[in-house]
């Protein structure tokens, strides 16, 4: 499964990304367009219901 974080500039997308991935991979600063290139991360989601969703 793949997901993305989309939003207006300077609203906390990189901060949310870093929190979800438990990393500091995405640079975050207090000015718009700090992150130009997309960041990629892998997160484990331990939820048995996801197996049912992936089948459809």
PDBQT receptor file of N, H, CA, C and O in Angstrom, charges set to zero:
ATOM      1  N   UNK A   1       0.850  -1.165   0.000  1.00  0.00    +0.000 N 
ATOM      2  CA  UNK A   1       0.000   0.000   0.000  1.00  0.00    +0.000 C 
ATOM      3  C   UNK A   1       0.896   1.228   0.000  1.00  0.00    +0.000 C 
ATOM      4  O   UNK A   1       1.921   1.260   0.682  1.00  0.00    +0.000 OA
ATOM      5  N   UNK A   2       0.514   2.216  -0.750  1.00  0.00    +0.000 N 
ATOM      6  H   UNK A   2      -0.318   2.190  -1.304  1.00  0.00    +0.000 HD
ATOM      7  CA  UNK A   2       1.265   3.466  -0.797  1.00  0.00    +0.000 C 
ATOM      8  C   UNK A   2       0.347   4.613  -0.419  1.00  0.00    +0.000 C 
ATOM      9  O   UNK A   2      -0.846   4.596  -0.722  1.00  0.00    +0.000 OA
ATOM     10  N   UNK A   3       0.913   5.607   0.242  1.00  0.00    +0.000 N 
ATOM     11  H   UNK A   3       1.883   5.621   0.488  1.00  0.00    +0.000 HD
ATOM     12  CA  UNK A   3       0.143   6.788   0.653  1.00  0.00    +0.000 C 
ATOM     13  C   UNK A   3       1.030   8.013   0.513  1.00  0.00    +0.000 C 
ATOM     14  O   UNK A   3       2.256   7.903   0.502  1.00  0.00    +0.000 OA
ATOM     15  N   UNK A   4       0.415   9.165   0.409  1.00  0.00    +0.000 N 
ATOM     16  H   UNK A   4      -0.581   9.254   0.418  1.00  0.00    +0.000 HD
ATOM     17  CA  UNK A   4       1.159  10.412   0.296  1.00  0.00    +0.000 C 
ATOM     18  C   UNK A   4       0.600  11.463   1.229  1.00  0.00    +0.000 C 
ATOM     19  O   UNK A   4      -0.548  11.377   1.664  1.00  0.00    +0.000 OA
ATOM     20  N   UNK A   5       1.413  12.450   1.533  1.00  0.00    +0.000 N 
ATOM     21  H   UNK A   5       2.346  12.520   1.180  1.00  0.00    +0.000 HD
ATOM     22  CA  UNK A   5       1.001  13.589   2.357  1.00  0.00    +0.000 C 
ATOM     23  C   UNK A   5       1.024  14.811   1.449  1.00  0.00    +0.000 C 
ATOM     24  O   UNK A   5       2.069  15.170   0.906  1.00  0.00    +0.000 OA
ATOM     25  N   UNK A   6      -0.122  15.441   1.288  1.00  0.00    +0.000 N 
ATOM     26  H   UNK A   6      -0.971  15.149   1.729  1.00  0.00    +0.000 HD
ATOM     27  CA  UNK A   6      -0.253  16.588   0.395  1.00  0.00    +0.000 C 
ATOM     28  C   UNK A   6      -0.854  17.741   1.176  1.00  0.00    +0.000 C 
ATOM     29  O   UNK A   6      -1.746  17.531   1.999  1.00  0.00    +0.000 OA
ATOM     30  N   UNK A   7      -0.381  18.955   0.933  1.00  0.00    +0.000 N 
ATOM     31  H   UNK A   7       0.343  19.125   0.265  1.00  0.00    +0.000 HD
ATOM     32  CA  UNK A   7      -0.959  20.107   1.614  1.00  0.00    +0.000 C 
ATOM     33  C   UNK A   7      -0.292  21.404   1.205  1.00  0.00    +0.000 C 
ATOM     34  O   UNK A   7       0.646  21.423   0.408  1.00  0.00    +0.000 OA
ATOM     35  N   UNK A   8      -0.788  22.459   1.756  1.00  0.00    +0.000 N 
ATOM     36  H   UNK A   8      -1.550  22.443   2.403  1.00  0.00    +0.000 HD
ATOM     37  CA  UNK A   8      -0.266  23.792   1.483  1.00  0.00    +0.000 C 
ATOM     38  C   UNK A   8       1.150  23.946   2.036  1.00  0.00    +0.000 C 
ATOM     39  O   UNK A   8       1.555  23.174   2.906  1.00  0.00    +0.000 OA
ATOM     40  N   UNK A   9       1.910  24.931   1.547  1.00  0.00    +0.000 N 
ATOM     41  H   UNK A   9       1.581  25.559   0.841  1.00  0.00    +0.000 HD
ATOM     42  CA  UNK A   9       3.261  25.157   2.060  1.00  0.00    +0.000 C 
ATOM     43  C   UNK A   9       3.255  25.556   3.540  1.00  0.00    +0.000 C 
ATOM     44  O   UNK A   9       2.362  26.264   4.006  1.00  0.00    +0.000 OA
ATOM     45  N   UNK A  10       4.263  25.088   4.253  1.00  0.00    +0.000 N 
ATOM     46  H   UNK A  10       4.988  24.513   3.874  1.00  0.00    +0.000 HD
ATOM     47  CA  UNK A  10       4.521  25.524   5.630  1.00  0.00    +0.000 C 
ATOM     48  C   UNK A  10       3.402  25.173   6.609  1.00  0.00    +0.000 C 
ATOM     49  O   UNK A  10       3.091  25.955   7.508  1.00  0.00    +0.000 OA
ATOM     50  N   UNK A  11       2.789  23.975   6.431  1.00  0.00    +0.000 N 
ATOM     51  H   UNK A  11       3.042  23.340   5.701  1.00  0.00    +0.000 HD
ATOM     52  CA  UNK A  11       1.725  23.568   7.352  1.00  0.00    +0.000 C 
ATOM     53  C   UNK A  11       2.102  22.365   8.211  1.00  0.00    +0.000 C 
ATOM     54  O   UNK A  11       1.323  21.963   9.075  1.00  0.00    +0.000 OA
ATOM     55  N   UNK A  12       3.300  21.772   7.989  1.00  0.00    +0.000 N 
ATOM     56  H   UNK A  12       3.933  22.098   7.287  1.00  0.00    +0.000 HD
ATOM     57  CA  UNK A  12       3.750  20.685   8.848  1.00  0.00    +0.000 C 
ATOM     58  C   UNK A  12       3.798  19.317   8.199  1.00  0.00    +0.000 C 
ATOM     59  O   UNK A  12       3.850  18.311   8.908  1.00  0.00    +0.000 OA
ATOM     60  N   UNK A  13       3.784  19.242   6.882  1.00  0.00    +0.000 N 
ATOM     61  H   UNK A  13       3.742  20.059   6.306  1.00  0.00    +0.000 HD
ATOM     62  CA  UNK A  13       3.838  17.946   6.205  1.00  0.00    +0.000 C 
ATOM     63  C   UNK A  13       5.137  17.206   6.528  1.00  0.00    +0.000 C 
ATOM     64  O   UNK A  13       5.108  16.011   6.822  1.00  0.00    +0.000 OA
ATOM     65  N   UNK A  14       6.258  17.892   6.476  1.00  0.00    +0.000 N 
ATOM     66  H   UNK A  14       6.282  18.863   6.237  1.00  0.00    +0.000 HD
ATOM     67  CA  UNK A  14       7.546  17.253   6.767  1.00  0.00    +0.000 C 
ATOM     68  C   UNK A  14       7.634  16.838   8.226  1.00  0.00    +0.000 C 
ATOM     69  O   UNK A  14       8.193  15.786   8.538  1.00  0.00    +0.000 OA
ATOM     70  N   UNK A  15       7.095  17.639   9.112  1.00  0.00    +0.000 N 
ATOM     71  H   UNK A  15       6.640  18.493   8.859  1.00  0.00    +0.000 HD
ATOM     72  CA  UNK A  15       7.078  17.286  10.532  1.00  0.00    +0.000 C 
ATOM     73  C   UNK A  15       6.235  16.043  10.758  1.00  0.00    +0.000 C 
ATOM     74  O   UNK A  15       6.630  15.157  11.516  1.00  0.00    +0.000 OA
ATOM     75  N   UNK A  16       5.082  15.965  10.111  1.00  0.00    +0.000 N 
ATOM     76  H   UNK A  16       4.761  16.684   9.495  1.00  0.00    +0.000 HD
ATOM     77  CA  UNK A  16       4.227  14.777  10.207  1.00  0.00    +0.000 C 
ATOM     78  C   UNK A  16       4.939  13.564   9.622  1.00  0.00    +0.000 C 
ATOM     79  O   UNK A  16       4.901  12.482  10.209  1.00  0.00    +0.000 OA
ATOM     80  N   UNK A  17       5.583  13.731   8.478  1.00  0.00    +0.000 N 
ATOM     81  H   UNK A  17       5.613  14.609   8.001  1.00  0.00    +0.000 HD
ATOM     82  CA  UNK A  17       6.340  12.644   7.857  1.00  0.00    +0.000 C 
ATOM     83  C   UNK A  17       7.408  12.123   8.814  1.00  0.00    +0.000 C 
ATOM     84  O   UNK A  17       7.539  10.913   8.998  1.00  0.00    +0.000 OA
ATOM     85  N   UNK A  18       8.165  13.023   9.419  1.00  0.00    +0.000 N 
ATOM     86  H   UNK A  18       8.059  14.006   9.269  1.00  0.00    +0.000 HD
ATOM     87  CA  UNK A  18       9.214  12.618  10.361  1.00  0.00    +0.000 C 
ATOM     88  C   UNK A  18       8.628  11.904  11.572  1.00  0.00    +0.000 C 
ATOM     89  O   UNK A  18       9.222  10.946  12.068  1.00  0.00    +0.000 OA
ATOM     90  N   UNK A  19       7.483  12.349  12.053  1.00  0.00    +0.000 N 
ATOM     91  H   UNK A  19       7.000  13.127  11.650  1.00  0.00    +0.000 HD
ATOM     92  CA  UNK A  19       6.848  11.699  13.203  1.00  0.00    +0.000 C 
ATOM     93  C   UNK A  19       6.356  10.300  12.832  1.00  0.00    +0.000 C 
ATOM     94  O   UNK A  19       6.526   9.361  13.610  1.00  0.00    +0.000 OA
ATOM     95  N   UNK A  20       5.756  10.154  11.665  1.00  0.00    +0.000 N 
ATOM     96  H   UNK A  20       5.618  10.916  11.033  1.00  0.00    +0.000 HD
ATOM     97  CA  UNK A  20       5.231   8.854  11.244  1.00  0.00    +0.000 C 
ATOM     98  C   UNK A  20       6.336   7.847  10.974  1.00  0.00    +0.000 C 
ATOM     99  O   UNK A  20       6.169   6.658  11.242  1.00  0.00    +0.000 OA
ATOM    100  N   UNK A  21       7.463   8.309  10.449  1.00  0.00    +0.000 N 
ATOM    101  H   UNK A  21       7.599   9.276  10.231  1.00  0.00    +0.000 HD
ATOM    102  CA  UNK A  21       8.563   7.404  10.114  1.00  0.00    +0.000 C 
ATOM    103  C   UNK A  21       9.595   7.293  11.233  1.00  0.00    +0.000 C 
ATOM    104  O   UNK A  21      10.583   6.571  11.095  1.00  0.00    +0.000 OA
ATOM    105  N   UNK A  22       9.376   7.997  12.328  1.00  0.00    +0.000 N 
ATOM    106  H   UNK A  22       8.574   8.584  12.440  1.00  0.00    +0.000 HD
ATOM    107  CA  UNK A  22      10.325   7.992  13.460  1.00  0.00    +0.000 C 
ATOM    108  C   UNK A  22      11.739   8.320  12.976  1.00  0.00    +0.000 C 
ATOM    109  O   UNK A  22      12.702   7.640  13.330  1.00  0.00    +0.000 OA
ATOM    110  N   UNK A  23      11.845   9.363  12.170  1.00  0.00    +0.000 N 
ATOM    111  H   UNK A  23      11.063   9.916  11.883  1.00  0.00    +0.000 HD
ATOM    112  CA  UNK A  23      13.149   9.752  11.632  1.00  0.00    +0.000 C 
ATOM    113  C   UNK A  23      13.217  11.264  11.488  1.00  0.00    +0.000 C 
ATOM    114  O   UNK A  23      12.271  11.982  11.813  1.00  0.00    +0.000 OA
ATOM    115  N   UNK A  24      14.337  11.720  11.002  1.00  0.00    +0.000 N 
ATOM    116  H   UNK A  24      15.105  11.137  10.738  1.00  0.00    +0.000 HD
ATOM    117  CA  UNK A  24      14.521  13.128  10.642  1.00  0.00    +0.000 C 
ATOM    118  C   UNK A  24      14.884  13.210   9.161  1.00  0.00    +0.000 C 
ATOM    119  O   UNK A  24      15.661  14.073   8.752  1.00  0.00    +0.000 OA
ATOM    120  N   UNK A  25      14.316  12.309   8.364  1.00  0.00    +0.000 N 
ATOM    121  H   UNK A  25      13.685  11.608   8.697  1.00  0.00    +0.000 HD
ATOM    122  CA  UNK A  25      14.648  12.213   6.938  1.00  0.00    +0.000 C 
ATOM    123  C   UNK A  25      14.224  13.447   6.158  1.00  0.00    +0.000 C 
ATOM    124  O   UNK A  25      14.932  13.881   5.249  1.00  0.00    +0.000 OA
ATOM    125  N   UNK A  26      13.078  14.012   6.503  1.00  0.00    +0.000 N 
ATOM    126  H   UNK A  26      12.503  13.659   7.240  1.00  0.00    +0.000 HD
ATOM    127  CA  UNK A  26      12.575  15.182   5.781  1.00  0.00    +0.000 C 
ATOM    128  C   UNK A  26      13.025  16.449   6.494  1.00  0.00    +0.000 C 
ATOM    129  O   UNK A  26      12.777  16.629   7.686  1.00  0.00    +0.000 OA
ATOM    130  N   UNK A  27      13.688  17.322   5.748  1.00  0.00    +0.000 N 
ATOM    131  H   UNK A  27      13.889  17.176   4.779  1.00  0.00    +0.000 HD
ATOM    132  CA  UNK A  27      14.108  18.599   6.331  1.00  0.00    +0.000 C 
ATOM    133  C   UNK A  27      12.868  19.430   6.627  1.00  0.00    +0.000 C 
ATOM    134  O   UNK A  27      11.978  19.548   5.784  1.00  0.00    +0.000 OA
ATOM    135  N   UNK A  28      12.809  20.002   7.813  1.00  0.00    +0.000 N 
ATOM    136  H   UNK A  28      13.531  19.907   8.497  1.00  0.00    +0.000 HD
ATOM    137  CA  UNK A  28      11.683  20.880   8.152  1.00  0.00    +0.000 C 
ATOM    138  C   UNK A  28      12.235  22.182   8.708  1.00  0.00    +0.000 C 
ATOM    139  O   UNK A  28      13.117  22.178   9.567  1.00  0.00    +0.000 OA
ATOM    140  N   UNK A  29      11.713  23.288   8.213  1.00  0.00    +0.000 N 
ATOM    141  H   UNK A  29      10.997  23.290   7.515  1.00  0.00    +0.000 HD
ATOM    142  CA  UNK A  29      12.149  24.615   8.638  1.00  0.00    +0.000 C 
ATOM    143  C   UNK A  29      10.951  25.549   8.604  1.00  0.00    +0.000 C 
ATOM    144  O   UNK A  29       9.902  25.216   8.053  1.00  0.00    +0.000 OA
ATOM    145  N   UNK A  30      11.118  26.705   9.192  1.00  0.00    +0.000 N 
ATOM    146  H   UNK A  30      11.970  26.976   9.640  1.00  0.00    +0.000 HD
ATOM    147  CA  UNK A  30      10.011  27.646   9.339  1.00  0.00    +0.000 C 
ATOM    148  C   UNK A  30       9.946  28.623   8.159  1.00  0.00    +0.000 C 
ATOM    149  O   UNK A  30       9.852  29.834   8.359  1.00  0.00    +0.000 OA
ATOM    150  N   UNK A  31       9.995  28.101   6.946  1.00  0.00    +0.000 N 
ATOM    151  H   UNK A  31      10.071  27.117   6.784  1.00  0.00    +0.000 HD
ATOM    152  CA  UNK A  31       9.789  28.935   5.761  1.00  0.00    +0.000 C 
ATOM    153  C   UNK A  31       9.199  28.060   4.655  1.00  0.00    +0.000 C 
ATOM    154  O   UNK A  31       9.481  26.863   4.593  1.00  0.00    +0.000 OA
ATOM    155  N   UNK A  32       8.387  28.648   3.790  1.00  0.00    +0.000 N 
ATOM    156  H   UNK A  32       8.158  29.620   3.840  1.00  0.00    +0.000 HD
ATOM    157  CA  UNK A  32       7.724  27.871   2.733  1.00  0.00    +0.000 C 
ATOM    158  C   UNK A  32       8.720  27.254   1.749  1.00  0.00    +0.000 C 
ATOM    159  O   UNK A  32       9.802  27.793   1.517  1.00  0.00    +0.000 OA
ATOM    160  N   UNK A  33       8.337  26.131   1.184  1.00  0.00    +0.000 N 
ATOM    161  H   UNK A  33       7.457  25.693   1.372  1.00  0.00    +0.000 HD
ATOM    162  CA  UNK A  33       9.092  25.417   0.155  1.00  0.00    +0.000 C 
ATOM    163  C   UNK A  33      10.469  24.971   0.629  1.00  0.00    +0.000 C 
ATOM    164  O   UNK A  33      11.415  24.925  -0.157  1.00  0.00    +0.000 OA
ATOM    165  N   UNK A  34      10.580  24.644   1.904  1.00  0.00    +0.000 N 
ATOM    166  H   UNK A  34       9.811  24.681   2.542  1.00  0.00    +0.000 HD
ATOM    167  CA  UNK A  34      11.825  24.095   2.447  1.00  0.00    +0.000 C 
ATOM    168  C   UNK A  34      12.101  22.730   1.813  1.00  0.00    +0.000 C 
ATOM    169  O   UNK A  34      13.245  22.412   1.491  1.00  0.00    +0.000 OA
ATOM    170  N   UNK A  35      11.056  21.933   1.636  1.00  0.00    +0.000 N 
ATOM    171  H   UNK A  35      10.126  22.192   1.898  1.00  0.00    +0.000 HD
ATOM    172  CA  UNK A  35      11.188  20.611   1.034  1.00  0.00    +0.000 C 
ATOM    173  C   UNK A  35      10.710  20.681  -0.407  1.00  0.00    +0.000 C 
ATOM    174  O   UNK A  35       9.521  20.873  -0.662  1.00  0.00    +0.000 OA
ATOM    175  N   UNK A  36      11.620  20.528  -1.336  1.00  0.00    +0.000 N 
ATOM    176  H   UNK A  36      12.586  20.372  -1.129  1.00  0.00    +0.000 HD
ATOM    177  CA  UNK A  36      11.274  20.567  -2.758  1.00  0.00    +0.000 C 
ATOM    178  C   UNK A  36      11.177  19.147  -3.319  1.00  0.00    +0.000 C 
ATOM    179  O   UNK A  36      10.214  18.814  -4.009  1.00  0.00    +0.000 OA
ATOM    180  N   UNK A  37      12.164  18.324  -3.026  1.00  0.00    +0.000 N 
ATOM    181  H   UNK A  37      12.947  18.595  -2.465  1.00  0.00    +0.000 HD
ATOM    182  CA  UNK A  37      12.176  16.941  -3.503  1.00  0.00    +0.000 C 
ATOM    183  C   UNK A  37      11.327  16.064  -2.582  1.00  0.00    +0.000 C 
ATOM    184  O   UNK A  37      11.332  16.269  -1.368  1.00  0.00    +0.000 OA
ATOM    185  N   UNK A  38      10.597  15.089  -3.136  1.00  0.00    +0.000 N 
ATOM    186  H   UNK A  38      10.593  14.922  -4.122  1.00  0.00    +0.000 HD
ATOM    187  CA  UNK A  38       9.778  14.206  -2.302  1.00  0.00    +0.000 C 
ATOM    188  C   UNK A  38      10.638  13.321  -1.401  1.00  0.00    +0.000 C 
ATOM    189  O   UNK A  38      11.749  12.936  -1.765  1.00  0.00    +0.000 OA
ATOM    190  N   UNK A  39      10.111  13.010  -0.236  1.00  0.00    +0.000 N 
ATOM    191  H   UNK A  39       9.208  13.322   0.059  1.00  0.00    +0.000 HD
ATOM    192  CA  UNK A  39      10.760  12.098   0.702  1.00  0.00    +0.000 C 
ATOM    193  C   UNK A  39      10.000  10.783   0.681  1.00  0.00    +0.000 C 
ATOM    194  O   UNK A  39       8.784  10.762   0.493  1.00  0.00    +0.000 OA
ATOM    195  N   UNK A  40      10.724   9.683   0.875  1.00  0.00    +0.000 N 
ATOM    196  H   UNK A  40      11.712   9.699   1.028  1.00  0.00    +0.000 HD
ATOM    197  CA  UNK A  40      10.107   8.367   0.913  1.00  0.00    +0.000 C 
ATOM    198  C   UNK A  40      10.484   7.676   2.203  1.00  0.00    +0.000 C 
ATOM    199  O   UNK A  40      11.615   7.790   2.676  1.00  0.00    +0.000 OA
ATOM    200  N   UNK A  41       9.524   6.954   2.771  1.00  0.00    +0.000 N 
ATOM    201  H   UNK A  41       8.605   6.862   2.387  1.00  0.00    +0.000 HD
ATOM    202  CA  UNK A  41       9.778   6.208   3.987  1.00  0.00    +0.000 C 
ATOM    203  C   UNK A  41       8.915   4.964   4.027  1.00  0.00    +0.000 C 
ATOM    204  O   UNK A  41       7.922   4.865   3.306  1.00  0.00    +0.000 OA
ATOM    205  N   UNK A  42       9.289   4.022   4.865  1.00  0.00    +0.000 N 
ATOM    206  H   UNK A  42      10.096   4.103   5.451  1.00  0.00    +0.000 HD
ATOM    207  CA  UNK A  42       8.539   2.782   5.048  1.00  0.00    +0.000 C 
ATOM    208  C   UNK A  42       8.131   2.702   6.507  1.00  0.00    +0.000 C 
ATOM    209  O   UNK A  42       8.943   2.895   7.412  1.00  0.00    +0.000 OA
ATOM    210  N   UNK A  43       6.845   2.411   6.719  1.00  0.00    +0.000 N 
ATOM    211  H   UNK A  43       6.185   2.254   5.984  1.00  0.00    +0.000 HD
ATOM    212  CA  UNK A  43       6.305   2.346   8.070  1.00  0.00    +0.000 C 
ATOM    213  C   UNK A  43       5.539   1.045   8.230  1.00  0.00    +0.000 C 
ATOM    214  O   UNK A  43       4.764   0.672   7.349  1.00  0.00    +0.000 OA
ATOM    215  N   UNK A  44       5.739   0.360   9.324  1.00  0.00    +0.000 N 
ATOM    216  H   UNK A  44       6.368   0.663  10.040  1.00  0.00    +0.000 HD
ATOM    217  CA  UNK A  44       4.979  -0.841   9.642  1.00  0.00    +0.000 C 
ATOM    218  C   UNK A  44       3.669  -0.437  10.315  1.00  0.00    +0.000 C 
ATOM    219  O   UNK A  44       3.658   0.355  11.258  1.00  0.00    +0.000 OA
ATOM    220  N   UNK A  45       2.569  -0.993   9.816  1.00  0.00    +0.000 N 
ATOM    221  H   UNK A  45       2.577  -1.636   9.050  1.00  0.00    +0.000 HD
ATOM    222  CA  UNK A  45       1.252  -0.704  10.393  1.00  0.00    +0.000 C 
ATOM    223  C   UNK A  45       0.673  -2.032  10.869  1.00  0.00    +0.000 C 
ATOM    224  O   UNK A  45       0.088  -2.767  10.073  1.00  0.00    +0.000 OA
ATOM    225  N   UNK A  46       0.824  -2.352  12.153  1.00  0.00    +0.000 N 
ATOM    226  H   UNK A  46       1.299  -1.756  12.799  1.00  0.00    +0.000 HD
ATOM    227  CA  UNK A  46       0.352  -3.642  12.665  1.00  0.00    +0.000 C 
ATOM    228  C   UNK A  46      -1.169  -3.652  12.873  1.00  0.00    +0.000 C 
ATOM    229  O   UNK A  46      -1.656  -3.427  13.982  1.00  0.00    +0.000 OA
ATOM    230  N   UNK A  47      -1.902  -3.914  11.800  1.00  0.00    +0.000 N 
ATOM    231  H   UNK A  47      -1.507  -4.097  10.899  1.00  0.00    +0.000 HD
ATOM    232  CA  UNK A  47      -3.363  -3.952  11.869  1.00  0.00    +0.000 C 
ATOM    233  C   UNK A  47      -3.841  -5.075  10.954  1.00  0.00    +0.000 C 
ATOM    234  O   UNK A  47      -3.644  -5.012   9.741  1.00  0.00    +0.000 OA
ATOM    235  N   UNK A  48      -4.462  -6.091  11.523  1.00  0.00    +0.000 N 
ATOM    236  H   UNK A  48      -4.623  -6.142  12.509  1.00  0.00    +0.000 HD
ATOM    237  CA  UNK A  48      -4.919  -7.247  10.758  1.00  0.00    +0.000 C 
ATOM    238  C   UNK A  48      -5.930  -6.876   9.679  1.00  0.00    +0.000 C 
ATOM    239  O   UNK A  48      -6.043  -7.585   8.679  1.00  0.00    +0.000 OA
ATOM    240  N   UNK A  49      -6.661  -5.787   9.855  1.00  0.00    +0.000 N 
ATOM    241  H   UNK A  49      -6.569  -5.211  10.667  1.00  0.00    +0.000 HD
ATOM    242  CA  UNK A  49      -7.665  -5.383   8.873  1.00  0.00    +0.000 C 
ATOM    243  C   UNK A  49      -7.033  -4.975   7.548  1.00  0.00    +0.000 C 
ATOM    244  O   UNK A  49      -7.702  -5.012   6.515  1.00  0.00    +0.000 OA
ATOM    245  N   UNK A  50      -5.776  -4.593   7.554  1.00  0.00    +0.000 N 
ATOM    246  H   UNK A  50      -5.232  -4.564   8.393  1.00  0.00    +0.000 HD
ATOM    247  CA  UNK A  50      -5.110  -4.189   6.316  1.00  0.00    +0.000 C 
ATOM    248  C   UNK A  50      -5.013  -5.337   5.317  1.00  0.00    +0.000 C 
ATOM    249  O   UNK A  50      -5.040  -5.101   4.109  1.00  0.00    +0.000 OA
ATOM    250  N   UNK A  51      -4.903  -6.558   5.790  1.00  0.00    +0.000 N 
ATOM    251  H   UNK A  51      -4.882  -6.750   6.771  1.00  0.00    +0.000 HD
ATOM    252  CA  UNK A  51      -4.839  -7.705   4.881  1.00  0.00    +0.000 C 
ATOM    253  C   UNK A  51      -6.120  -7.826   4.065  1.00  0.00    +0.000 C 
ATOM    254  O   UNK A  51      -6.070  -8.159   2.881  1.00  0.00    +0.000 OA
ATOM    255  N   UNK A  52      -7.262  -7.560   4.684  1.00  0.00    +0.000 N 
ATOM    256  H   UNK A  52      -7.303  -7.289   5.645  1.00  0.00    +0.000 HD
ATOM    257  CA  UNK A  52      -8.541  -7.592   3.954  1.00  0.00    +0.000 C 
ATOM    258  C   UNK A  52      -8.603  -6.472   2.928  1.00  0.00    +0.000 C 
ATOM    259  O   UNK A  52      -9.093  -6.672   1.817  1.00  0.00    +0.000 OA
ATOM    260  N   UNK A  53      -8.112  -5.301   3.293  1.00  0.00    +0.000 N 
ATOM    261  H   UNK A  53      -7.714  -5.139   4.196  1.00  0.00    +0.000 HD
ATOM    262  CA  UNK A  53      -8.136  -4.163   2.376  1.00  0.00    +0.000 C 
ATOM    263  C   UNK A  53      -7.238  -4.438   1.171  1.00  0.00    +0.000 C 
ATOM    264  O   UNK A  53      -7.604  -4.114   0.041  1.00  0.00    +0.000 OA
ATOM    265  N   UNK A  54      -6.075  -5.027   1.400  1.00  0.00    +0.000 N 
ATOM    266  H   UNK A  54      -5.777  -5.290   2.318  1.00  0.00    +0.000 HD
ATOM    267  CA  UNK A  54      -5.127  -5.275   0.317  1.00  0.00    +0.000 C 
ATOM    268  C   UNK A  54      -5.649  -6.271  -0.711  1.00  0.00    +0.000 C 
ATOM    269  O   UNK A  54      -5.202  -6.262  -1.857  1.00  0.00    +0.000 OA
ATOM    270  N   UNK A  55      -6.595  -7.135  -0.318  1.00  0.00    +0.000 N 
ATOM    271  H   UNK A  55      -6.958  -7.142   0.613  1.00  0.00    +0.000 HD
ATOM    272  CA  UNK A  55      -7.154  -8.123  -1.241  1.00  0.00    +0.000 C 
ATOM    273  C   UNK A  55      -8.098  -7.492  -2.251  1.00  0.00    +0.000 C 
ATOM    274  O   UNK A  55      -8.375  -8.098  -3.286  1.00  0.00    +0.000 OA
ATOM    275  N   UNK A  56      -8.599  -6.298  -1.983  1.00  0.00    +0.000 N 
ATOM    276  H   UNK A  56      -8.374  -5.805  -1.142  1.00  0.00    +0.000 HD
ATOM    277  CA  UNK A  56      -9.598  -5.674  -2.871  1.00  0.00    +0.000 C 
ATOM    278  C   UNK A  56      -9.003  -4.609  -3.729  1.00  0.00    +0.000 C 
ATOM    279  O   UNK A  56      -9.709  -3.991  -4.526  1.00  0.00    +0.000 OA
TER     280      UNK A  56
